[in-house]
């Protein structure tokens, strides 16, 4: 098993990388950073302004004794995320341990429970935004949360009550490669189904899947409640 100790390529320039590493030790002024790097403060500020625009760094003023307020720079949570964090490794070991001790049935049960909790949170947001009465608006809220989670998703209308939700990034890709059914169906499909299933009879079908080698995952989502009403009214 290999470990990548490199920083995010977007910040891999020597100076920016060093600044991030210095700020990882704690907040600092541009002068303190300049002294460490032995370069001009103006050059440091240019890098810090760029990193602040990318939301990797934030700043605030702090009064030190009787002197003038000093501008302090520190890493944001996004900045900390630029450093390697092997979530996938730890998560894979946790899943493996659950499967070893409780079997695949227990693993699937836990994953479905997690999906239900996530769906409940999304439904709560849908209710707070007063869009629960609209299937399309509920889908848009689901898509928004999906993007917050990192799926890189988008939604398109395929028919009168049919939509496609395309996810270009699998946030659990390495885990899904070994547990495709549990992750892609037990988690991802179920989040969508449970989010919408409280108000409507939504049919969710995974047509393409990144874990199976496709370029993206594609869910076809149909509002069956409307389809049934249309059929009933036509008879």
VEXDRENKE-955644 format. One record per residue: residue number from 1; x, y, z of N, C-alpha, C in turn. Coordinates in pm, 1 decimal. Atoms other than C-alpha are relative to their C-alpha. Layout:
> NUM,X,Y,Z,X,Y,Z,X,Y,Z;
...
END
This chain:
> 1,84.5,-118.2,0.0,0.0,0.0,0.0,88.8,124.2,0.0;
> 2,-82.7,-118.8,9.7,147.0,336.3,-101.1,-68.3,118.8,65.0;
> 3,50.4,-120.1,-65.3,108.6,667.1,77.7,53.8,122.0,-74.0;
> 4,-40.8,-121.0,68.4,115.5,1001.8,-101.7,13.5,113.0,100.8;
> 5,-23.4,-104.4,-99.1,274.3,1268.4,116.0,-0.1,138.5,-62.4;
> 6,-3.8,-128.7,67.6,253.4,1543.0,-145.8,-123.4,83.6,27.9;
> 7,111.0,-90.9,-22.1,35.7,1849.9,-112.1,-79.8,12.0,-129.0;
> 8,84.4,-20.1,116.6,-247.4,1937.9,-350.4,78.9,71.0,-109.7;
> 9,-79.4,-58.5,108.2,-90.5,2016.4,-694.7,-27.3,148.3,-22.8;
> 10,33.3,-141.5,20.3,-272.8,2352.6,-708.4,84.1,91.2,88.5;
> 11,-80.8,-78.9,-91.9,-49.0,2467.9,-422.0,140.3,-57.6,12.0;
> 12,-126.2,72.2,-9.5,263.5,2272.3,-506.7,123.2,86.0,-29.4;
> 13,-114.6,-87.7,17.1,483.1,2575.0,-587.7,78.5,7.8,129.7;
> 14,-85.6,7.4,-119.4,779.2,2584.1,-347.9,-40.7,99.9,107.4;
> 15,29.8,-103.8,-99.5,686.6,2914.5,-180.6,-136.0,-22.5,64.0;
> 16,134.3,22.0,-54.4,313.0,2848.5,-143.5,-3.3,-124.7,87.3;
> 17,-3.9,124.1,-77.5,380.0,2497.0,-22.9,64.0,24.7,136.6;
> 18,-69.5,-28.3,-125.5,623.2,2624.4,239.8,-85.6,86.4,91.9;
> 19,88.3,-85.7,-79.9,379.2,2894.7,353.7,-109.5,-83.0,65.0;
> 20,104.0,87.5,-55.6,105.3,2634.7,397.5,55.4,-84.6,114.1;
> 21,-60.8,83.9,-103.2,341.3,2414.4,596.5,31.3,82.2,125.8;
> 22,-26.4,-87.2,-114.8,440.0,2709.8,817.9,-129.8,30.3,75.1;
> 23,128.6,-30.7,-62.7,73.7,2795.6,881.3,-61.6,-123.9,64.8;
> 24,48.1,123.4,-63.1,7.1,2431.7,965.7,48.1,-6.8,144.6;
> 25,-52.7,-5.2,-137.0,220.3,2494.7,1275.8,-75.9,99.6,87.2;
> 26,76.1,-99.6,-75.2,-6.4,2785.6,1373.6,-6.4,132.0,-73.4;
> 27,15.5,-131.0,64.5,-119.8,3139.2,1276.4,129.1,81.3,4.9;
> 28,-120.8,-81.2,7.4,151.1,3381.5,1168.1,-27.6,129.9,-74.5;
> 29,6.5,-124.1,76.7,200.4,3736.5,1039.7,79.9,-18.6,-128.7;
> 30,-77.1,7.2,124.3,335.9,3801.6,691.1,148.5,23.1,29.6;
> 31,-138.6,-24.8,-36.8,652.3,3932.3,860.2,68.6,-124.6,53.7;
> 32,-56.5,123.9,-55.2,705.5,3609.1,1051.1,26.1,-101.7,-111.1;
> 33,-18.7,91.7,113.7,658.8,3410.6,732.0,117.2,44.6,-85.2;
> 34,-110.3,-54.7,80.6,894.8,3641.4,542.1,135.0,-30.3,64.8;
> 35,-124.7,29.3,-70.6,1160.5,3594.5,810.6,39.7,-145.7,-15.6;
> 36,-27.6,144.5,14.9,1128.6,3215.7,787.5,49.7,-31.7,-140.7;
> 37,-34.4,29.5,139.6,1151.9,3220.8,407.7,117.4,84.1,-49.7;
> 38,-106.8,-93.0,37.0,1407.6,3504.6,399.3,-27.7,66.2,-134.6;
> 39,39.4,-75.2,119.4,1215.7,3692.5,130.6,-76.6,124.7,45.1;
> 40,70.1,-122.9,-31.5,1040.1,4029.8,114.0,-144.3,-26.4,45.6;
> 41,138.8,13.4,-47.8,711.5,4074.7,302.4,-99.4,22.7,-113.3;
> 42,90.1,-27.7,112.4,554.7,4215.2,-15.5,-21.8,-125.0,-85.1;
> 43,10.8,124.4,78.0,626.5,3885.6,-195.7,-86.6,-100.9,74.3;
> 44,80.5,90.5,-81.9,475.4,3689.2,93.2,-147.3,39.3,-8.5;
> 45,139.3,-46.3,3.8,162.2,3906.4,87.4,-66.9,-35.2,-132.1;
> 46,55.9,36.8,131.1,113.9,3838.5,-283.8,-46.8,-145.1,3.4;
> 47,37.9,141.9,-11.5,112.9,3463.9,-214.1,-118.8,-17.0,93.7;
> 48,107.9,12.5,-97.8,-112.4,3505.3,89.1,-132.4,51.2,-56.5;
> 49,121.7,-53.0,62.8,-361.3,3718.6,-106.1,-57.8,-101.2,-98.5;
> 50,43.4,101.5,95.6,-373.5,3452.3,-376.4,-63.0,-119.6,71.3;
> 51,49.9,115.3,-76.3,-422.7,3174.2,-121.5,-129.3,33.8,73.6;
> 52,123.1,-43.2,-66.5,-688.6,3378.9,56.5,-114.8,2.2,-101.0;
> 53,101.9,0.0,105.6,-876.6,3422.1,-273.3,-47.6,-141.7,-30.2;
> 54,34.7,140.5,21.8,-869.9,3043.5,-305.9,-55.1,-66.1,125.9;
> 55,62.1,43.4,-126.0,-1008.2,3016.8,49.9,81.8,-104.4,75.9;
> 56,-88.5,89.8,-74.6,-707.3,2819.6,173.5,51.4,66.7,127.0;
> 57,-52.0,-78.6,-111.8,-606.4,3098.5,410.8,-100.3,108.2,35.8;
> 58,82.7,-111.5,-45.0,-798.7,3352.1,618.8,86.3,92.1,85.9;
> 59,-79.4,-94.2,-79.0,-681.7,3659.2,811.1,-89.0,78.0,96.1;
> 60,70.4,-83.3,-97.4,-780.3,3874.3,1107.1,102.9,88.6,69.3;
> 61,-90.6,-90.8,-69.4,-634.8,4158.8,1309.3,0.2,-31.6,149.3;
> 62,-16.6,29.7,-141.9,-499.3,4106.7,1658.7,85.0,109.6,64.5;
> 63,-74.1,-102.9,-71.7,-390.0,4372.3,1906.0,100.8,-67.3,93.6;
> 64,-106.8,56.8,-82.8,-56.2,4284.8,2066.3,53.4,110.6,91.2;
> 65,-40.5,-99.9,-100.5,9.9,4482.5,2386.2,-49.6,137.5,-42.1;
> 66,40.5,-136.5,32.0,11.1,4857.1,2308.1,30.8,37.9,-144.8;
> 67,-35.7,-29.1,138.6,123.0,4827.7,1949.4,-120.4,3.4,-92.6;
> 68,105.3,-0.7,101.3,-75.4,4856.2,1629.6,-51.3,-141.7,-21.9;
> 69,53.8,133.7,29.4,-306.1,4568.8,1536.8,83.9,-70.1,-107.4;
> 70,-78.6,79.0,96.0,-120.2,4295.5,1353.2,-93.3,-91.8,-78.8;
> 71,81.4,86.8,84.9,-268.5,4106.7,1060.3,54.1,-142.3,9.3;
> 72,-38.8,139.7,-22.1,-260.5,3736.3,1137.1,-62.0,-87.4,-108.7;
> 73,48.6,94.6,101.6,-293.3,3461.0,875.9,-5.2,-140.3,59.8;
> 74,10.1,139.5,-43.8,-413.1,3108.7,943.2,-69.8,-83.8,-105.2;
> 75,62.7,91.8,95.4,-525.8,2803.9,751.5,-149.2,-10.7,27.0;
> 76,141.6,33.2,-11.8,-894.3,2751.7,683.3,-11.7,-152.2,-0.5;
> 77,19.3,144.6,8.2,-1045.4,2404.9,695.4,30.0,-48.9,-141.2;
> 78,-32.1,35.6,139.5,-1018.4,2403.1,314.5,150.3,-7.4,-19.3;
> 79,-145.6,3.4,8.1,-650.1,2482.3,353.6,57.8,-125.9,60.9;
> 80,-46.2,123.5,-64.1,-603.6,2191.0,590.7,-28.2,-121.6,-87.2;
> 81,35.8,112.6,87.6,-776.6,1964.9,339.8,99.3,-17.4,-114.1;
> 82,-100.0,10.8,105.6,-493.2,2038.1,94.8,110.1,-97.9,36.7;
> 83,-99.1,97.3,-44.9,-268.8,1817.9,305.7,-61.0,-139.3,-6.7;
> 84,53.5,135.4,14.2,-303.4,1442.2,256.7,-75.3,-46.8,123.5;
> 85,79.9,59.8,-107.3,-578.3,1284.8,464.6,-57.3,-129.7,-55.7;
> 86,38.0,127.5,57.7,-626.4,915.9,401.2,-132.0,-52.0,56.7;
> 87,131.9,44.1,-44.3,-997.4,896.3,474.5,-33.9,-137.7,-57.4;
> 88,36.2,124.1,68.3,-1031.7,618.1,220.7,66.1,-120.9,66.4;
> 89,-70.7,110.1,-65.3,-770.5,403.5,396.6,-67.3,-38.1,131.1;
> 90,62.7,27.3,-129.2,-926.7,438.4,741.9,-139.3,-56.6,-18.8;
> 91,137.1,46.2,24.5,-1279.2,394.0,606.0,-1.4,-144.0,-49.4;
> 92,-7.9,137.3,50.9,-1179.6,79.6,417.6,29.4,-99.2,112.1;
> 93,-32.8,87.0,-112.6,-1029.8,-66.8,735.2,-119.4,-16.3,94.4;
> 94,120.1,7.2,-84.7,-1345.9,18.4,932.8,-102.3,-94.5,-62.3;
> 95,97.0,84.9,70.6,-1567.4,-143.6,669.7,43.8,-146.1,4.3;
> 96,-52.5,136.9,-3.6,-1342.5,-449.1,658.6,-22.7,-62.4,137.2;
> 97,17.5,51.3,-135.9,-1359.8,-485.5,1036.9,-147.3,-31.0,29.3;
> 98,144.3,24.5,-19.2,-1741.1,-454.6,1039.3,-41.3,-128.5,-69.9;
> 99,35.2,118.6,78.4,-1766.9,-719.2,769.2,57.0,-127.1,63.7;
> 100,-63.0,115.7,-63.4,-1527.2,-951.5,953.4,-74.8,-42.2,126.8;
> 101,63.0,30.6,-128.2,-1712.7,-926.1,1284.3,-150.6,-24.6,-11.1;
> 102,145.5,12.4,9.6,-2074.3,-894.0,1171.1,-51.8,-59.4,-129.3;
> 103,42.7,54.6,127.9,-2078.7,-1027.2,817.6,-51.2,108.3,-93.4;
> 104,44.6,-96.2,100.2,-2195.8,-858.7,497.4,-139.8,53.3,29.8;
> 105,135.7,-44.6,-32.5,-2553.8,-844.5,619.2,3.4,115.4,100.4;
> 106,-13.6,-106.7,-99.1,-2450.1,-633.7,918.6,57.3,126.7,-63.8;
> 107,-58.7,-113.4,70.4,-2237.6,-409.1,694.2,-106.5,73.1,-80.1;
> 108,105.6,-60.8,81.0,-2529.9,-349.4,458.0,-102.1,72.6,87.2;
> 109,96.0,-60.3,-92.6,-2757.8,-274.6,753.0,51.5,135.2,50.5;
> 110,-59.1,-124.0,-50.6,-2519.5,-9.0,888.2,3.6,106.5,-109.3;
> 111,-7.5,-94.7,111.0,-2468.4,151.9,547.8,-138.2,55.1,-33.7;
> 112,136.1,-47.0,27.5,-2843.4,169.5,486.9,-48.1,95.8,108.1;
> 113,37.2,-88.3,-110.1,-2889.8,326.5,829.5,64.0,137.7,-16.9;
> 114,-69.4,-126.6,25.8,-2630.3,591.8,740.2,-69.6,75.9,-112.5;
> 115,71.9,-61.8,112.2,-2810.5,655.9,410.6,-130.8,62.2,47.2;
> 116,126.9,-51.0,-53.3,-3138.4,700.3,598.8,20.9,129.0,79.8;
> 117,-30.0,-120.5,-78.6,-2978.8,954.6,834.9,31.4,118.4,-91.0;
> 118,-33.6,-106.3,95.6,-2836.2,1153.9,543.3,-125.7,49.8,-69.3;
> 119,125.3,-35.8,67.5,-3172.1,1144.2,365.0,-90.3,82.2,91.3;
> 120,82.4,-73.8,-95.9,-3348.6,1265.4,679.9,47.2,144.8,12.5;
> 121,-55.5,-135.7,-6.1,-3114.6,1566.0,697.4,-37.4,80.1,-124.7;
> 122,35.2,-69.1,124.5,-3181.2,1649.6,331.6,-148.9,34.1,-1.1;
> 123,145.0,-26.8,-5.6,-3558.7,1617.5,382.5,-28.5,118.7,91.6;
> 124,19.3,-111.7,-92.5,-3532.1,1857.6,674.8,30.7,132.8,-68.2;
> 125,-33.5,-121.0,74.4,-3363.6,2112.2,449.9,-106.5,32.0,-103.8;
> 126,107.0,-18.8,97.7,-3630.7,2059.7,187.2,-121.7,63.0,67.5;
> 127,114.5,-53.3,-75.2,-3900.6,2126.1,447.8,24.9,144.9,41.5;
> 128,-31.4,-135.8,-45.2,-3724.4,2435.9,580.8,-6.2,99.9,-114.0;
> 129,3.0,-88.0,116.9,-3703.0,2578.0,228.9,-135.9,0.4,-69.8;
> 130,137.8,1.2,51.2,-4073.1,2507.3,169.4,-10.5,-43.6,-145.7;
> 131,6.7,49.5,138.0,-4013.2,2312.1,-151.4,-46.6,-145.6,-6.0;
> 132,39.2,140.9,-4.4,-4146.6,1974.0,-38.2,-118.1,-30.4,-91.5;
> 133,115.1,23.0,87.2,-4458.5,2024.2,-251.9,36.0,-11.2,-145.9;
> 134,-44.5,5.1,139.0,-4252.8,2037.3,-571.2,105.2,-108.1,-17.3;
> 135,-94.0,109.1,26.7,-4083.6,1723.4,-700.5,129.4,54.6,-59.3;
> 136,-118.3,-54.5,66.8,-3848.0,1924.7,-921.7,85.7,81.9,96.4;
> 137,-75.6,-81.5,-95.2,-3750.9,2171.4,-648.8,65.7,-86.2,107.4;
> 138,-59.6,93.2,-96.7,-3691.8,1884.5,-406.8,123.7,-65.8,-59.7;
> 139,-115.1,58.2,69.0,-3462.2,1727.1,-664.5,115.9,98.7,-7.2;
> 140,-105.0,-101.8,7.3,-3273.6,2053.6,-702.0,68.7,16.5,135.4;
> 141,-58.4,-7.6,-133.4,-3224.1,2068.2,-325.7,88.9,-122.5,25.4;
> 142,-79.9,123.0,-11.0,-3102.2,1706.2,-330.5,129.5,14.9,-77.7;
> 143,-118.1,-20.1,83.4,-2862.6,1798.4,-611.3,97.7,96.7,66.1;
> 144,-84.3,-97.4,-69.2,-2733.8,2096.5,-412.1,78.5,-66.2,113.4;
> 145,-67.3,70.5,-109.8,-2656.5,1876.7,-109.8,100.8,-99.9,-55.6;
> 146,-90.4,94.9,64.6,-2500.8,1617.8,-339.8,131.2,67.5,-39.0;
> 147,-120.7,-75.0,35.8,-2259.4,1882.7,-463.7,79.2,39.2,123.0;
> 148,-69.1,-32.7,-125.5,-2180.3,1989.3,-108.2,78.9,-120.3,50.3;
> 149,-67.8,121.7,-43.8,-2085.3,1629.1,-38.5,117.8,-36.2,-89.1;
> 150,-113.2,23.5,89.2,-1847.5,1632.3,-335.9,-27.6,-86.3,-120.6;
> 151,32.5,87.5,113.0,-2035.0,1429.0,-596.6,15.9,68.0,-136.2;
> 152,-10.5,-69.6,128.3,-2002.0,1699.2,-863.5,-117.9,-33.3,-88.6;
> 153,120.6,46.2,69.5,-2359.0,1637.3,-969.1,-74.8,110.1,-72.6;
> 154,88.4,-91.1,72.1,-2607.2,1798.4,-1205.3,-128.4,-75.1,-30.8;
> 155,129.6,62.6,23.7,-2972.5,1735.9,-1278.0,-58.7,49.5,-131.6;
> 156,61.3,-34.4,129.0,-3153.3,1728.9,-1613.2,-137.1,-65.2,-10.6;
> 157,133.9,54.1,19.3,-3514.2,1677.3,-1713.6,-0.2,-91.1,-121.3;
> 158,2.4,98.6,106.7,-3563.6,1364.6,-1924.6,-139.7,-15.5,-59.7;
> 159,138.7,13.9,44.3,-3944.7,1363.3,-1948.5,-89.1,82.3,90.2;
> 160,92.9,-81.3,-79.1,-4256.4,1509.8,-1790.8,23.4,-15.0,150.3;
> 161,-25.4,22.9,-142.7,-4182.9,1350.9,-1451.4,123.0,-87.6,21.6;
> 162,-122.7,79.8,-8.0,-3846.4,1186.9,-1518.8,122.0,90.9,-11.1;
> 163,-120.3,-81.8,-3.6,-3507.7,1337.8,-1435.8,122.4,-91.3,8.7;
> 164,-126.4,73.4,-17.6,-3146.2,1227.6,-1451.3,89.0,79.3,94.2;
> 165,-96.5,-59.8,-92.9,-2900.1,1295.8,-1171.4,135.6,-60.2,-34.4;
> 166,-132.3,47.5,41.6,-2543.9,1269.4,-1299.9,105.2,44.5,100.7;
> 167,-107.8,-27.3,-95.9,-2254.5,1247.2,-1052.6,132.5,-29.5,-68.0;
> 168,-128.4,15.3,69.9,-1911.3,1303.5,-1203.3,114.4,-39.6,92.6;
> 169,-102.6,40.1,-95.9,-1721.3,1222.1,-886.5,-60.9,-97.0,100.7;
> 170,43.7,95.3,-102.0,-1756.1,921.9,-657.5,81.8,26.5,125.6;
> 171,-72.9,-38.5,-120.9,-1665.8,1035.8,-306.0,50.9,-121.0,79.0;
> 172,-44.7,122.6,-67.3,-1618.4,673.9,-194.5,49.9,-100.7,-103.7;
> 173,-34.3,82.4,115.7,-1463.4,541.3,-513.6,76.5,-126.8,35.5;
> 174,-81.3,117.5,-32.0,-1198.9,310.2,-367.1,-80.4,-103.0,78.9;
> 175,84.4,91.1,-77.6,-1448.8,163.6,-122.9,-104.3,-65.1,-89.2;
> 176,103.2,51.2,90.3,-1710.3,125.6,-396.3,53.3,-108.1,-93.6;
> 177,-58.6,101.4,88.5,-1470.2,-79.0,-608.6,-10.2,-139.1,61.6;
> 178,7.7,128.5,-69.8,-1476.8,-355.1,-344.8,-138.7,-29.9,55.1;
> 179,134.2,18.8,-56.7,-1833.3,-298.2,-220.9,-101.7,76.7,-83.8;
> 180,83.8,-75.6,93.5,-2022.8,-179.5,-526.5,-147.1,-2.6,38.9;
> 181,142.5,10.5,-33.2,-2362.1,-307.9,-418.3,-32.9,80.5,125.9;
> 182,26.5,-68.6,-126.8,-2338.0,-171.1,-63.6,10.8,151.1,-13.7;
> 183,-22.3,-143.7,11.3,-2204.9,172.9,-162.0,-87.9,63.2,-107.1;
> 184,73.8,-62.0,111.0,-2367.1,241.7,-498.7,-150.9,-16.3,13.9;
> 185,143.2,23.5,-16.4,-2704.1,87.5,-415.9,-45.0,24.0,144.3;
> 186,39.7,-10.7,-140.0,-2719.2,57.8,-37.0,13.4,139.8,56.1;
> 187,-19.4,-136.1,-49.9,-2591.6,411.8,14.6,-54.3,104.5,-97.9;
> 188,33.8,-108.1,93.2,-2620.2,632.5,-296.7,-144.9,-8.5,-48.3;
> 189,139.1,16.8,44.8,-2943.6,491.6,-441.8,-98.2,28.0,113.6;
> 190,91.9,-9.0,-113.7,-3099.1,478.3,-98.4,-15.6,144.5,49.7;
> 191,10.2,-141.0,-38.5,-3016.1,841.1,-13.5,-103.4,70.8,-87.6;
> 192,94.0,-62.9,94.5,-3203.8,950.7,-326.1,-142.1,-48.9,26.4;
> 193,132.0,59.8,-19.8,-3493.2,711.1,-268.4,-65.1,48.9,129.1;
> 194,55.4,-38.2,-129.9,-3538.7,796.8,98.4,-24.1,150.4,11.1;
> 195,20.8,-145.0,-0.4,-3502.4,1169.9,40.7,-133.5,36.0,-63.4;
> 196,122.0,-32.8,74.5,-3789.1,1173.8,-209.6,-118.7,-85.7,39.4;
> 197,105.8,97.4,-26.0,-3985.9,873.6,-87.2,-97.5,35.3,109.7;
> 198,90.0,-40.0,-107.0,-4139.1,1051.1,210.0,-124.8,68.6,-55.1;
> 199,109.6,-78.2,55.6,-4357.9,1267.2,-14.0,-59.8,-61.8,-126.6;
> 200,46.9,56.0,127.3,-4380.6,1083.1,-344.6,51.3,-142.3,-14.5;
> 201,-47.3,133.8,33.6,-4339.6,737.1,-487.5,102.6,15.0,-111.2;
> 202,-106.1,-24.2,97.8,-4004.4,790.9,-658.0,68.8,-130.0,-38.7;
> 203,-72.8,115.8,51.5,-3849.8,523.9,-877.5,142.6,45.2,-32.3;
> 204,-140.4,-37.8,18.4,-3467.5,539.2,-869.3,74.9,-117.1,-63.4;
> 205,-72.6,105.9,70.7,-3258.1,343.3,-1116.8,139.8,49.1,-36.3;
> 206,-138.9,-32.0,33.4,-2877.3,348.5,-1145.3,31.8,-58.3,-137.8;
> 207,-22.0,45.2,137.6,-2805.1,333.1,-1518.4,148.3,-13.2,-33.7;
> 208,-144.5,5.9,22.1,-2430.4,403.8,-1520.9,69.1,24.0,133.9;
> 209,-65.0,-3.9,-131.1,-2176.5,375.4,-1241.8,151.9,12.3,-15.0;
> 210,-145.1,-20.4,6.4,-1822.0,503.9,-1194.7,75.3,-123.7,49.1;
> 211,-66.2,118.1,-56.9,-1733.7,197.0,-985.7,2.4,-116.9,-98.0;
> 212,3.6,106.4,102.1,-1821.6,-20.8,-1286.2,75.3,40.3,-126.7;
> 213,-83.4,-41.1,112.3,-1593.2,175.5,-1519.0,-57.3,110.4,-85.9;
> 214,57.7,-109.5,77.4,-1828.3,442.2,-1652.8,65.0,132.8,39.8;
> 215,-61.2,-130.3,-27.3,-1716.0,805.0,-1672.2,-74.3,76.6,108.1;
> 216,81.9,-65.5,-102.7,-1996.6,911.9,-1438.7,-108.3,-96.7,45.3;
> 217,114.1,79.2,-47.4,-2280.7,769.5,-1234.8,-127.6,74.3,-39.0;
> 218,123.8,-62.0,47.5,-2628.7,832.2,-1371.7,-120.7,-70.3,61.0;
> 219,123.5,51.0,-57.6,-2950.3,788.5,-1176.4,-119.4,56.3,-77.5;
> 220,124.8,-43.4,61.1,-3286.0,801.6,-1354.1,-106.1,-1.1,108.9;
> 221,95.8,-16.2,-109.9,-3550.5,931.7,-1113.1,-135.7,39.0,-56.8;
> 222,134.3,-23.8,53.5,-3921.2,915.0,-1192.9,-100.8,15.1,112.3;
> 223,107.3,-23.1,-96.7,-4212.8,1053.1,-995.5,-117.7,-90.6,-36.2;
> 224,104.4,98.3,29.9,-4442.8,749.7,-999.2,-137.1,44.7,50.1;
> 225,128.4,-46.1,-54.7,-4710.6,925.3,-795.6,-80.3,73.2,-105.4;
> 226,68.0,-74.2,105.7,-4792.5,1158.7,-1084.3,-41.6,-92.6,-112.3;
> 227,33.5,95.3,105.5,-4779.8,875.2,-1335.1,-126.8,-77.3,33.9;
> 228,117.9,74.8,-42.5,-5037.0,682.8,-1132.2,-125.7,86.2,-5.0;
> 229,113.8,-91.8,5.8,-5263.8,988.1,-1103.2,-44.8,20.3,-143.6;
> 230,33.2,-18.9,141.1,-5244.2,1041.7,-1479.6,-72.5,-121.7,-55.8;
> 231,64.5,122.1,47.6,-5334.7,676.8,-1544.1,-141.4,-11.9,55.6;
> 232,131.6,11.6,-65.4,-5621.1,689.9,-1295.7,-100.3,96.3,-63.4;
> 233,90.9,-100.2,57.2,-5766.4,1006.9,-1450.5,-38.7,-31.4,-143.2;
> 234,28.2,33.5,139.2,-5750.8,860.4,-1801.1,-91.6,-121.3,-15.1;
> 235,86.2,118.0,7.7,-5952.0,549.3,-1712.4,-143.4,34.5,33.9;
END
